[in-house]
Amino acid sequence: MHTILRNKLLLATYAMTFLYALHYAIPLYATSSYLHKYFNSSIVSAIYVIGSVLGLLASLRVARSIKQFHTYNFTFGIALAEIIVVILFGNTNNPYLLPIFFIIHFMLQTLLFICLNVFIESFSAHANTGSIRGFFLAILNLGIIVSPLIGGKILALSHGSFSALYTISALILVPYLFFLYKYLHHVKEPAYHEVDVITAGVKAFKNKNLRAVIIAELVLEAFYAVMIIYSPIYLTTLGVSLTSYLTIILPVALLPLVILPYELGLLADTKFGEKEMLVIGLLTLTVTVFLCVVITTSDIRVWTILFLISRIGASFVETMAFSYYFKKVDKEDPSLTALFINMRGLATLLVGTIGIIIAPFIGDRPQLMFIILGCAILWSISYVLPMKDTR
């Protein structure tokens, strides 16, 4: 593919990535509250677990679907269905339909993210995979950072209307469809191999290098899940308000996820490779997660600094995992892309299930979950250390 054309297609895909991030994250912190209007906490958790399971099951056929319908047609259909389902989800008062719409939305969102990654992989040159993936993550995380501020403004202006929040979130996918149609409609696609995700998983885990980076990605996504679910609860018990967490701690803490990925990806391409920086990131995560257990102050400055350092570690792990994995996999095999992206859903499922099991022991002080997470991250380093670097 000619360099100018590749860059043009990448720019269009980056624009779609930002729009996807806005669509995904604008209602992100409101969804559990919306569901909680109709269901108790245990049912809300169960809905999330069911969504994760069905999202994983749906992605098992993604390679076959992409080969059958082609990436453009499949993505267009998924995005159109997502617009309709999210609008229905935000505008129904039926407690029987609400979880159904949410679970379908959860599945479609997972497939849409897989399709984005298939496009990025198709337009990536091997030598620049790190910088391309780093910029992709920077754009994605920028959208995720600004989205809560937008969502909060929508709720304030609409007097707390969840209908307005989800309708706007859905309509953001309209310009997404425009970019998809205008720039990616006539793109010649690779001759995709039809390999299901389970077969791809067996293939990947037989390779010690792919196994290591998949495990690193899994514990990273588990870190994100634990931080989203349990850190607000824990900080509240220490006297840090949810408002302070969302408006002061979180915006500062998430900045490394926007600032660092491109530069880290460039370093992986040109100087260091991924292995050393991946280990540094995992060690940083391990230390900060264990510090969450021993620090009991309500000083917002302390928690802001701790969470900031943790996201620096997360940025290292995320960028290096994406860079390494997509340098190793074949762009003609979307099942391997689906396998990697599914670590998010698998991590959510694992964290949710563990949370249900240990709920009697957690009570209102979830330090045990942080201890389990820290041990898991530390364990993952034993798989990363023997892997062969790209440089």
C-alpha positions as CSV (number, residue, x, y, z in Angstrom):
1,M,0.0,0.0,0.0
2,H,1.4,3.4,-0.9
3,T,2.6,5.4,2.0
4,I,0.4,8.5,1.3
5,L,-2.7,6.3,1.0
6,R,-1.8,4.4,4.1
7,N,-1.4,7.6,6.1
8,K,-4.7,8.9,4.9
9,L,-6.5,5.7,5.9
10,L,-4.7,5.8,9.3
11,L,-5.9,9.4,9.9
12,A,-9.5,8.4,9.1
13,T,-9.2,5.4,11.4
14,Y,-7.7,7.6,14.2
15,A,-10.7,9.9,13.8
16,M,-13.1,6.9,14.1
17,T,-11.1,5.8,17.2
18,F,-11.7,9.2,18.9
19,L,-15.4,9.0,18.1
20,Y,-15.6,5.5,19.3
21,A,-13.9,6.5,22.6
22,L,-16.5,9.3,23.1
23,H,-19.4,7.0,22.4
24,Y,-18.0,4.4,24.8
25,A,-16.9,6.6,27.6
26,I,-19.5,9.5,27.8
27,P,-22.0,7.3,29.6
28,L,-19.3,5.0,31.2
29,Y,-19.5,6.2,34.8
30,A,-23.3,6.7,34.6
31,T,-24.3,3.2,33.4
32,S,-24.2,1.4,36.8
33,S,-26.2,4.3,38.4
34,Y,-28.7,4.1,35.6
35,L,-29.1,0.3,36.1
36,H,-29.2,0.8,39.8
37,K,-32.4,2.8,39.5
38,Y,-34.1,-0.5,38.6
39,F,-32.0,-3.3,40.1
40,N,-30.0,-3.9,43.3
41,S,-26.2,-4.1,43.3
42,S,-26.0,-7.9,42.9
43,I,-28.2,-7.9,39.9
44,V,-26.3,-5.0,38.3
45,S,-23.1,-7.1,38.8
46,A,-24.7,-10.1,37.3
47,I,-25.8,-8.1,34.3
48,Y,-22.2,-7.0,33.7
49,V,-21.0,-10.6,34.0
50,I,-23.6,-11.8,31.6
51,G,-22.6,-9.0,29.1
52,S,-19.0,-10.0,29.4
53,V,-19.7,-13.7,28.8
54,L,-21.9,-13.1,25.8
55,G,-19.4,-10.5,24.4
56,L,-16.7,-13.1,24.6
57,L,-19.0,-15.7,22.9
58,A,-19.9,-13.3,20.2
59,S,-16.3,-12.5,19.4
60,L,-15.6,-16.2,18.9
61,R,-17.1,-15.9,15.4
62,V,-15.7,-12.5,14.6
63,A,-13.0,-13.9,12.2
64,R,-15.6,-15.9,10.3
65,S,-18.0,-12.9,10.1
66,I,-15.3,-10.5,8.9
67,K,-14.2,-13.0,6.2
68,Q,-17.8,-13.5,5.1
69,F,-19.0,-9.9,5.1
70,H,-15.6,-8.1,4.9
71,T,-14.5,-5.6,7.6
72,Y,-16.2,-2.6,6.1
73,N,-19.7,-4.2,5.8
74,F,-19.4,-5.9,9.2
75,T,-18.3,-2.7,10.9
76,F,-21.0,-0.6,9.3
77,G,-23.7,-3.1,10.4
78,I,-22.4,-3.3,13.9
79,A,-22.2,0.5,14.3
80,L,-25.7,1.0,12.9
81,A,-27.1,-1.6,15.3
82,E,-25.2,-0.1,18.2
83,I,-26.8,3.4,17.5
84,I,-30.3,1.8,17.6
85,V,-29.7,-0.3,20.7
86,V,-28.1,2.5,22.7
87,I,-31.0,4.9,22.0
88,L,-33.4,2.1,23.0
89,F,-31.4,1.4,26.2
90,G,-31.5,5.1,27.2
91,N,-35.1,5.6,26.5
92,T,-36.9,2.6,28.0
93,N,-38.4,2.3,31.4
94,N,-39.1,-1.4,31.0
95,P,-37.1,-3.4,33.6
96,Y,-37.3,-6.5,31.5
97,L,-36.0,-4.8,28.3
98,L,-33.3,-2.7,30.0
99,P,-30.8,-5.5,30.8
100,I,-31.4,-7.1,27.3
101,F,-30.6,-3.8,25.6
102,F,-27.5,-3.3,27.8
103,I,-26.2,-6.8,27.1
104,I,-26.6,-6.4,23.4
105,H,-24.9,-3.0,23.6
106,F,-22.0,-4.6,25.6
107,M,-21.6,-7.2,22.8
108,L,-21.8,-4.8,19.9
109,Q,-19.3,-2.4,21.6
110,T,-16.8,-5.3,22.0
111,L,-17.1,-6.2,18.3
112,L,-16.8,-2.6,17.2
113,F,-13.5,-2.2,19.1
114,I,-12.2,-5.4,17.5
115,C,-13.1,-4.0,14.0
116,L,-11.2,-0.8,14.8
117,N,-8.1,-2.8,15.6
118,V,-8.4,-4.9,12.5
119,F,-8.4,-1.7,10.4
120,I,-5.4,-0.3,12.3
121,E,-3.5,-3.5,11.8
122,S,-4.4,-3.6,8.1
123,F,-2.8,-0.1,7.6
124,S,0.2,-0.6,9.8
125,A,3.8,-1.1,8.5
126,H,5.7,-3.5,10.7
127,A,8.6,-1.1,11.3
128,N,6.2,1.5,12.7
129,T,3.8,-0.7,14.6
130,G,4.9,0.7,18.0
131,S,4.4,4.4,17.1
132,I,1.2,3.6,15.2
133,R,-0.2,1.6,18.1
134,G,1.0,4.2,20.6
135,F,-0.7,7.0,18.8
136,F,-3.9,4.9,18.5
137,L,-3.9,4.4,22.3
138,A,-3.2,8.1,22.9
139,I,-6.2,9.1,20.7
140,L,-8.4,6.4,22.4
141,N,-7.4,7.5,25.9
142,L,-7.8,11.2,25.1
143,G,-11.4,10.5,24.2
144,I,-11.9,8.4,27.4
145,I,-10.5,11.2,29.5
146,V,-12.6,14.1,28.1
147,S,-15.8,12.0,28.0
148,P,-16.7,12.1,31.7
149,L,-16.5,15.9,31.6
150,I,-18.8,15.9,28.6
151,G,-21.2,13.3,30.2
152,G,-21.3,15.4,33.4
153,K,-22.2,18.5,31.4
154,I,-24.9,16.7,29.5
155,L,-26.5,15.5,32.8
156,A,-26.2,18.9,34.3
157,L,-27.9,20.7,31.3
158,S,-30.6,18.0,30.9
159,H,-31.3,17.9,34.7
160,G,-30.0,14.4,35.1
161,S,-31.6,12.9,32.0
162,F,-30.1,9.5,31.2
163,S,-32.1,9.6,27.9
164,A,-30.2,12.6,26.7
165,L,-26.9,11.1,27.8
166,Y,-27.4,7.8,25.8
167,T,-29.0,9.5,22.8
168,I,-26.0,11.8,22.4
169,S,-23.6,8.9,22.9
170,A,-25.4,7.0,20.2
171,L,-25.5,9.9,17.7
172,I,-21.7,10.3,18.0
173,L,-21.5,7.1,15.9
174,V,-23.1,9.0,13.0
175,P,-19.9,10.8,12.0
176,Y,-18.1,7.5,12.7
177,L,-20.2,6.0,9.9
178,F,-19.4,9.0,7.7
179,F,-15.7,8.4,8.1
180,L,-16.1,4.7,7.6
181,Y,-18.1,5.1,4.4
182,K,-16.0,7.9,2.9
183,Y,-12.5,6.6,3.5
184,L,-12.8,2.8,4.1
185,H,-15.6,1.8,1.8
186,H,-13.4,0.7,-1.1
187,V,-10.3,-0.4,0.7
188,K,-8.8,-3.7,-0.6
189,E,-8.7,-6.1,2.3
190,P,-6.2,-8.9,3.0
191,A,-7.1,-12.5,2.3
192,Y,-8.2,-13.3,5.8
193,H,-7.6,-16.7,7.3
194,E,-10.7,-18.2,8.9
195,V,-9.5,-19.3,12.3
196,D,-11.8,-19.2,15.4
197,V,-10.7,-17.4,18.5
198,I,-10.4,-20.6,20.6
199,T,-8.0,-22.1,18.0
200,A,-6.1,-18.8,17.9
201,G,-5.9,-18.9,21.7
202,V,-4.4,-22.4,21.6
203,K,-2.0,-21.3,18.9
204,A,-0.9,-18.2,20.8
205,F,-0.4,-19.9,24.1
206,K,1.9,-22.5,22.5
207,N,4.1,-19.5,21.7
208,K,5.8,-18.4,24.9
209,N,6.2,-14.8,23.6
210,L,2.6,-14.3,22.6
211,R,1.5,-16.1,25.8
212,A,3.6,-13.7,27.9
213,V,2.2,-10.5,26.3
214,I,-1.4,-11.8,26.4
215,I,-1.0,-12.5,30.2
216,A,0.4,-9.0,30.6
217,E,-2.6,-7.5,28.8
218,L,-5.0,-9.6,30.9
219,V,-3.6,-8.4,34.2
220,L,-3.6,-4.8,32.9
221,E,-7.3,-5.0,32.0
222,A,-7.9,-6.6,35.5
223,F,-6.1,-3.6,37.0
224,Y,-8.4,-1.2,35.0
225,A,-11.5,-3.2,36.1
226,V,-10.5,-3.2,39.8
227,M,-9.7,0.5,39.7
228,I,-13.1,1.3,38.1
229,I,-15.1,-0.8,40.4
230,Y,-13.3,-0.8,43.8
231,S,-11.1,2.3,44.1
232,P,-14.1,4.7,44.4
233,I,-15.6,2.5,47.1
234,Y,-12.3,2.2,48.9
235,L,-11.5,5.9,48.8
236,T,-15.0,6.7,50.1
237,T,-14.4,4.6,53.2
238,L,-11.2,6.6,53.8
239,G,-13.1,9.9,53.6
240,V,-12.3,10.9,49.9
241,S,-15.6,11.9,48.2
242,L,-16.6,10.5,44.9
243,T,-16.7,14.1,43.5
244,S,-13.1,14.6,44.4
245,Y,-12.2,11.3,42.9
246,L,-13.9,12.1,39.6
247,T,-13.0,15.8,39.2
248,I,-9.6,16.0,40.8
249,I,-7.8,12.6,41.2
250,L,-9.0,10.9,38.0
251,P,-8.4,13.6,35.4
252,V,-4.8,14.1,36.7
253,A,-4.1,10.3,37.0
254,L,-5.2,9.6,33.5
255,L,-3.0,12.1,31.8
256,P,-0.1,9.6,31.2
257,L,-2.4,7.5,29.1
258,V,-2.6,10.3,26.6
259,I,0.9,11.9,26.9
260,L,3.1,8.8,26.9
261,P,1.9,6.1,24.4
262,Y,3.2,7.6,21.2
263,E,6.7,8.4,22.6
264,L,6.9,4.9,24.2
265,G,5.8,3.3,21.0
266,L,8.5,5.2,19.1
267,L,11.1,4.1,21.6
268,A,10.0,0.5,21.1
269,D,10.4,0.8,17.4
270,T,13.8,2.6,17.4
271,K,15.8,1.9,20.6
272,F,14.7,-0.5,23.3
273,G,12.1,-3.0,22.0
274,E,9.2,-3.8,24.3
275,K,10.4,-6.3,26.9
276,E,12.3,-3.9,29.3
277,M,9.6,-1.3,29.3
278,L,6.9,-3.9,29.8
279,V,8.7,-5.2,32.9
280,I,9.1,-1.7,34.2
281,G,5.4,-1.0,33.8
282,L,4.4,-4.2,35.5
283,L,6.7,-3.6,38.5
284,T,5.3,0.0,38.8
285,L,1.7,-1.4,38.8
286,T,2.6,-4.0,41.4
287,V,4.1,-1.5,43.8
288,T,1.3,1.1,43.4
289,V,-1.4,-1.6,43.9
290,F,0.1,-2.9,47.1
291,L,0.5,0.7,48.3
292,C,-3.2,1.1,47.9
293,V,-3.6,-1.4,50.7
294,V,-1.2,0.2,53.2
295,I,-2.1,3.9,52.6
296,T,-5.1,5.0,54.6
297,T,-4.9,8.8,54.4
298,S,-7.7,10.9,53.1
299,D,-5.2,13.4,51.6
300,I,-6.3,13.9,48.0
301,R,-2.7,14.9,47.0
302,V,-1.3,11.6,48.1
303,W,-3.9,9.6,46.2
304,T,-3.6,11.8,43.1
305,I,0.2,11.1,43.0
306,L,-0.2,7.4,43.7
307,F,-2.9,7.0,41.0
308,L,-0.8,9.1,38.6
309,I,2.2,6.8,39.1
310,S,0.0,3.8,38.6
311,R,-1.2,5.1,35.2
312,I,2.4,5.8,34.1
313,G,3.0,2.0,34.7
314,A,-0.3,1.2,32.9
315,S,0.8,3.3,30.0
316,F,4.0,1.4,29.7
317,V,2.3,-2.0,29.9
318,E,-0.5,-1.1,27.5
319,T,1.7,0.5,24.8
320,M,4.3,-2.3,24.9
321,A,1.7,-5.1,24.9
322,F,-0.1,-3.6,21.9
323,S,3.2,-2.9,20.1
324,Y,4.7,-6.3,20.7
325,Y,1.6,-8.4,20.0
326,F,0.8,-6.7,16.7
327,K,4.4,-7.0,15.5
328,K,4.1,-10.7,16.0
329,V,0.6,-11.5,14.6
330,D,-0.4,-11.8,11.0
331,K,-2.8,-9.0,9.8
332,E,-4.7,-11.6,7.7
333,D,-5.8,-13.4,10.9
334,P,-8.4,-11.2,12.7
335,S,-9.1,-14.1,15.2
336,L,-5.7,-13.2,16.8
337,T,-6.8,-9.6,17.0
338,A,-10.1,-10.6,18.6
339,L,-8.2,-12.8,21.1
340,F,-6.1,-9.9,22.3
341,I,-9.0,-7.4,22.5
342,N,-11.1,-10.0,24.4
343,M,-8.7,-9.7,27.4
344,R,-10.8,-6.7,28.4
345,G,-14.0,-8.8,28.6
346,L,-12.2,-11.8,30.2
347,A,-10.6,-9.5,32.8
348,T,-14.0,-7.9,33.6
349,L,-15.5,-11.4,33.9
350,L,-12.7,-12.7,36.2
351,V,-12.8,-9.6,38.4
352,G,-16.6,-9.7,38.7
353,T,-16.6,-13.4,39.5
354,I,-13.8,-13.0,42.1
355,G,-15.6,-10.1,43.6
356,I,-18.8,-12.1,44.0
357,I,-16.9,-15.0,45.7
358,I,-15.0,-12.8,48.2
359,A,-17.9,-10.4,48.8
360,P,-18.5,-11.8,52.3
361,F,-14.9,-11.1,53.2
362,I,-14.7,-7.6,51.6
363,G,-17.5,-5.8,53.2
364,D,-17.0,-2.1,52.7
365,R,-13.2,-2.3,52.7
366,P,-12.0,-4.0,49.5
367,Q,-8.2,-4.3,50.3
368,L,-8.4,-8.0,49.6
369,M,-9.2,-7.3,45.9
370,F,-6.1,-5.1,45.7
371,I,-3.9,-7.8,47.3
372,I,-5.2,-10.4,44.8
373,L,-4.6,-8.0,41.9
374,G,-1.0,-7.1,43.1
375,C,-0.1,-10.8,43.3
376,A,-1.5,-11.5,39.8
377,I,0.5,-8.6,38.3
378,L,3.7,-9.8,40.1
379,W,3.0,-13.4,38.8
380,S,2.7,-12.1,35.2
381,I,6.3,-10.8,35.3
382,S,7.6,-14.4,35.5
383,Y,6.1,-15.0,32.0
384,V,7.4,-11.7,30.6
385,L,11.0,-12.1,31.6
386,P,11.8,-15.1,29.4
387,M,10.2,-13.7,26.3
388,K,12.3,-12.7,23.3
389,D,12.4,-9.0,22.6
390,T,11.8,-7.4,19.1
391,R,15.2,-5.5,19.3
